């Protein structure tokens, strides 16, 4: 009992408390990020509304359909640069307009690298308007989401 009243006890207890505070103040480690580049399948659906539709199929693949693209032709391209860090995903849309004949307004992408988890997603466009959509995605078969780009 008399050991709890000694200076050594208080020095050790103070050092342990300082170590606990220092550990709690460390920045959160998010781990190594991964980057994926996906090319879109272009089509013309006649939908002028800038939006994305998300669908998870029975195999757990996430399909993103981007509608309301700015004037892109069939010789152009739409791609996604996807950065995955933990459960945070940043998707950057990239456009190449091209000099083709037919105009397209829709691009479809398939993400087959996500696990059955909950992700926070931020989707941004590369065009001057800088459209954005942010949402949470639970990768479960049968899920469907619609988000307008604003």
Buried (B, 14 or more C-beta within 10 A) or exposed (E): EEEEEEEEEEEEEEEEEEEEEEEEEEEEEEEEEEEBEBEBEBEEEEBEEBBBBBBBEEEBBBBBBBBBBBEBBBBBBBBBBBBBEBBEBBBBBBBEBBEEEEEBBBBBBEBEEBEEEEBEBBBBBBBEEEBEBEBEBEBEEEEEBBBEBE
